[in-house]
Amino acid sequence: MNSGQVGHETVVLDGVPIHALSEAGTVDHVMAELDAGRGGLLLTANVDIMFRLRAPEHADLVSEATTVVADGMPLVWASRLLGTPLPERVTGADLVWKLSEAAAREGRKVFLLGAGPGVAERAGATFVKAYPGLQVVGHESPPKGFDKDPEYMAELARRMVEAQPDLVFVALGFPKQDRVALALREHLPATWFMGCGGALDMAAGEVPRAHPLLQEVGAEWLHRLVQEPRRLARRYLVDDLPYAVGLVGQAALTRVRGSK
């Protein structure tokens, strides 16, 4: 991981150093880094992302991320079993709101990138309504394959440099959103980027958020599975669920062995 993480404790889960930051601590960290003139890449690691980070082609995303937080209760449970507890689950779906609130308070500018046609614009209007004075300086719902089009990427970078956002929420799904963020960071080194998956869809009212009880017990994935069974069944039931059970089980086994 890069130097932006210095000064914060990390808990290593399956080879990934995760910052022991609360939601409020994450927001404070990002705002303090902006005040210092430093940008970064915030990775909200849920179970699906943790599973996919095991692939060699994604390993560099861990080292390139400036800050990694635990967007998944199994990660929090595993850290507790290891005796090095992470303070809480920190979700991208919540951070888009909390960071927007802080940006409005501190006069920071936000750019929204990704999601379907018109979604980023509607999400931005929702944030502005919730936090009057928030400066949404741009939104873009790019076409499929845009990240492989050098001309499109160059024009997007030009527009973003002109807008000079402090925060960019990238809603393209992992790992695409993080790859795009890294490419754009070269042009905006003092900006903070965060991949946020479906968070803009939720903010725009396109997709309902799970009940708070499901979120609290780590079952928000079940809510999403019911919504999109065809798309998510294999990912959640074949890949992610066994991985989550293995992650927590391995942490428990490590704890037992350490206590002997």
C-alpha positions as CSV (number, residue, x, y, z in Angstrom):
1,M,0.0,0.0,0.0
2,N,1.2,3.5,-0.6
3,S,2.4,6.1,1.8
4,G,-1.0,7.7,2.3
5,Q,-1.8,5.0,4.8
6,V,1.1,5.8,7.2
7,G,-0.2,6.5,10.7
8,H,-3.2,4.2,10.8
9,E,-3.2,0.7,12.2
10,T,-4.0,-2.2,9.8
11,V,-5.4,-5.6,10.3
12,V,-4.2,-8.2,7.7
13,L,-6.9,-10.5,6.4
14,D,-6.1,-13.0,3.7
15,G,-3.0,-10.9,2.8
16,V,-4.9,-7.7,2.6
17,P,-4.0,-4.9,5.1
18,I,-7.3,-3.3,6.1
19,H,-7.3,0.0,8.0
20,A,-8.8,0.0,11.5
21,L,-11.0,3.0,10.8
22,S,-14.6,3.7,11.7
23,E,-16.9,5.4,9.3
24,A,-16.4,8.7,10.9
25,G,-12.6,8.1,11.1
26,T,-12.5,7.3,7.4
27,V,-14.3,10.6,6.6
28,D,-12.0,12.5,8.9
29,H,-8.9,10.9,7.3
30,V,-10.0,11.7,3.8
31,M,-10.7,15.3,4.7
32,A,-7.4,15.7,6.6
33,E,-5.5,14.4,3.5
34,L,-7.4,16.8,1.3
35,D,-6.4,19.7,3.6
36,A,-2.8,18.5,3.3
37,G,-3.0,18.6,-0.5
38,R,-2.8,14.8,-0.8
39,G,-5.1,12.7,-2.9
40,G,-5.7,9.0,-2.8
41,L,-7.7,5.9,-3.7
42,L,-10.2,4.5,-1.1
43,L,-11.0,0.9,-1.5
44,T,-14.1,-0.4,0.3
45,A,-13.3,-4.1,0.6
46,N,-16.4,-6.3,0.8
47,V,-16.4,-10.1,0.7
48,D,-16.7,-10.2,-3.1
49,I,-13.8,-7.8,-3.5
50,M,-11.7,-9.8,-1.1
51,F,-12.4,-13.0,-3.0
52,R,-11.4,-11.4,-6.3
53,L,-8.3,-9.8,-4.9
54,R,-6.9,-13.3,-4.7
55,A,-6.5,-13.3,-8.5
56,P,-2.9,-12.4,-9.5
57,E,-4.2,-9.8,-12.0
58,H,-5.8,-7.8,-9.2
59,A,-3.0,-8.0,-6.6
60,D,-1.6,-4.6,-7.6
61,L,-4.9,-2.9,-6.6
62,V,-4.0,-3.6,-2.9
63,S,-0.7,-1.9,-3.2
64,E,-2.1,1.0,-5.3
65,A,-4.9,1.7,-2.8
66,T,-4.2,4.5,-0.3
67,T,-6.7,3.3,2.3
68,V,-8.7,0.1,2.6
69,V,-11.7,-0.2,4.8
70,A,-13.9,-3.2,5.7
71,D,-17.1,-3.1,3.8
72,G,-18.4,-6.5,5.0
73,M,-19.3,-8.0,8.4
74,P,-17.4,-11.2,7.8
75,L,-14.2,-9.1,7.7
76,V,-15.1,-7.5,11.0
77,W,-16.0,-10.9,12.6
78,A,-12.7,-12.4,11.4
79,S,-10.7,-9.5,12.8
80,R,-12.4,-9.9,16.2
81,L,-11.6,-13.6,16.2
82,L,-8.0,-12.8,15.5
83,G,-8.0,-10.5,18.6
84,T,-7.3,-7.4,16.4
85,P,-10.8,-6.1,15.9
86,L,-11.8,-3.6,13.2
87,P,-14.0,-1.0,14.7
88,E,-17.0,-1.5,12.4
89,R,-18.2,-2.1,8.9
90,V,-17.6,0.9,6.6
91,T,-19.7,0.7,3.4
92,G,-19.3,2.6,0.2
93,A,-23.1,3.0,0.2
94,D,-22.9,5.0,3.4
95,L,-19.6,6.8,2.6
96,V,-21.0,8.5,-0.5
97,W,-23.4,10.3,1.9
98,K,-21.0,11.0,4.7
99,L,-18.3,12.2,2.4
100,S,-20.8,14.4,0.6
101,E,-21.9,15.8,3.9
102,A,-18.3,16.6,4.9
103,A,-17.7,18.1,1.4
104,A,-20.7,20.4,1.8
105,R,-19.5,21.5,5.2
106,E,-15.9,22.2,4.1
107,G,-16.6,23.6,0.6
108,R,-15.2,20.6,-1.2
109,K,-16.2,19.6,-4.8
110,V,-17.6,16.3,-5.9
111,F,-17.7,14.5,-9.3
112,L,-19.9,11.4,-9.9
113,L,-18.8,8.9,-12.5
114,G,-20.6,5.7,-13.5
115,A,-23.9,3.9,-13.2
116,G,-26.6,3.9,-15.9
117,P,-27.7,6.9,-18.0
118,G,-28.9,9.7,-15.9
119,V,-28.3,7.9,-12.6
120,A,-25.2,9.9,-11.6
121,E,-27.0,13.2,-12.3
122,R,-30.0,12.1,-10.1
123,A,-27.7,10.9,-7.3
124,G,-26.0,14.3,-7.4
125,A,-29.3,16.1,-7.1
126,T,-30.2,13.9,-4.1
127,F,-26.9,14.7,-2.4
128,V,-27.4,18.5,-3.0
129,K,-30.9,18.3,-1.6
130,A,-29.7,16.5,1.5
131,Y,-26.6,18.8,1.9
132,P,-27.4,22.3,0.6
133,G,-24.3,24.1,-0.6
134,L,-22.6,20.9,-1.9
135,Q,-20.7,21.5,-5.1
136,V,-21.4,18.7,-7.6
137,V,-19.0,19.8,-10.4
138,G,-19.7,17.0,-12.8
139,H,-21.4,13.7,-13.5
140,E,-20.7,11.2,-16.3
141,S,-22.5,7.9,-17.1
142,P,-20.0,6.5,-19.7
143,P,-20.9,4.0,-22.4
144,K,-19.8,0.4,-22.3
145,G,-16.1,-0.1,-23.1
146,F,-15.2,3.6,-22.6
147,D,-12.2,2.6,-20.5
148,K,-10.6,0.9,-23.5
149,D,-11.1,4.0,-25.7
150,P,-8.1,6.3,-25.3
151,E,-9.9,9.3,-26.9
152,Y,-12.8,9.0,-24.5
153,M,-10.6,8.6,-21.5
154,A,-8.5,11.6,-22.6
155,E,-11.5,13.8,-23.0
156,L,-12.9,12.6,-19.6
157,A,-9.6,13.4,-17.9
158,R,-9.6,16.8,-19.5
159,R,-13.1,17.6,-18.3
160,M,-12.3,16.4,-14.8
161,V,-9.1,18.4,-14.6
162,E,-11.1,21.5,-15.6
163,A,-13.7,20.7,-12.9
164,Q,-11.0,20.1,-10.2
165,P,-13.1,17.9,-8.0
166,D,-11.8,17.0,-4.5
167,L,-13.8,13.8,-4.4
168,V,-14.8,11.4,-7.2
169,F,-17.3,8.6,-6.6
170,V,-16.7,5.9,-9.2
171,A,-19.7,3.5,-9.6
172,L,-18.5,1.0,-12.2
173,G,-18.1,-2.2,-10.1
174,F,-14.8,-3.8,-9.0
175,P,-12.2,-4.0,-10.5
176,K,-13.2,-1.6,-13.4
177,Q,-13.9,1.3,-11.1
178,D,-10.6,1.0,-9.4
179,R,-8.7,0.7,-12.7
180,V,-10.4,3.8,-14.0
181,A,-9.7,5.7,-10.8
182,L,-6.0,4.8,-11.0
183,A,-5.9,6.1,-14.6
184,L,-7.6,9.3,-13.7
185,R,-5.5,9.8,-10.6
186,E,-2.5,10.4,-12.8
187,H,-4.2,13.7,-13.9
188,L,-5.7,14.6,-10.5
189,P,-3.1,13.6,-7.9
190,A,-4.7,15.8,-5.2
191,T,-8.1,14.2,-5.6
192,W,-9.6,11.4,-3.6
193,F,-11.3,8.6,-5.6
194,M,-13.6,5.9,-4.2
195,G,-15.1,3.0,-6.0
196,C,-18.6,2.7,-4.8
197,G,-20.3,0.0,-6.9
198,G,-24.1,0.4,-6.7
199,A,-24.1,3.3,-4.3
200,L,-25.2,5.8,-6.8
201,D,-28.1,3.6,-7.9
202,M,-29.2,3.5,-4.3
203,A,-28.8,7.2,-3.8
204,A,-30.8,7.9,-6.9
205,G,-33.6,5.6,-5.8
206,E,-33.0,3.1,-8.6
207,V,-32.2,0.3,-6.2
208,P,-33.6,0.0,-2.6
209,R,-31.1,-0.5,0.2
210,A,-31.5,-3.5,2.5
211,H,-33.3,-3.2,5.8
212,P,-30.9,-1.9,8.5
213,L,-31.3,-5.2,10.4
214,L,-30.0,-7.1,7.4
215,Q,-27.1,-4.7,7.2
216,E,-26.3,-5.1,10.9
217,V,-26.2,-8.9,10.8
218,G,-24.1,-9.0,7.6
219,A,-26.9,-10.2,5.4
220,E,-27.3,-7.3,3.0
221,W,-26.0,-9.6,0.3
222,L,-29.2,-11.7,0.7
223,H,-31.3,-8.6,-0.1
224,R,-29.3,-8.0,-3.3
225,L,-29.5,-11.7,-4.2
226,V,-33.3,-11.6,-4.0
227,Q,-33.3,-8.5,-6.2
228,E,-31.0,-9.9,-8.9
229,P,-30.8,-13.7,-8.6
230,R,-29.7,-14.4,-12.2
231,R,-26.8,-12.0,-12.1
232,L,-25.7,-12.6,-8.5
233,A,-26.5,-16.2,-7.6
234,R,-23.2,-17.7,-8.7
235,R,-21.1,-14.9,-7.4
236,Y,-22.7,-14.9,-3.9
237,L,-23.5,-18.5,-3.4
238,V,-20.6,-20.3,-5.2
239,D,-17.8,-17.8,-4.7
240,D,-18.5,-15.4,-1.9
241,L,-20.4,-17.4,0.7
242,P,-17.8,-20.2,0.9
243,Y,-15.0,-17.6,0.9
244,A,-16.6,-15.7,3.8
245,V,-17.1,-18.9,5.8
246,G,-13.5,-19.9,5.2
247,L,-12.2,-16.4,6.2
248,V,-14.0,-16.5,9.5
249,G,-13.2,-20.2,10.1
250,Q,-9.5,-19.6,9.4
251,A,-9.5,-16.7,11.9
252,A,-11.2,-18.9,14.5
253,L,-8.6,-21.6,14.0
254,T,-5.7,-19.2,14.2
255,R,-7.2,-17.9,17.5
256,V,-7.5,-21.4,18.9
257,R,-4.0,-22.4,17.9
258,G,-2.6,-19.2,19.4
259,S,-4.3,-19.8,22.7
260,K,-2.7,-23.2,23.2
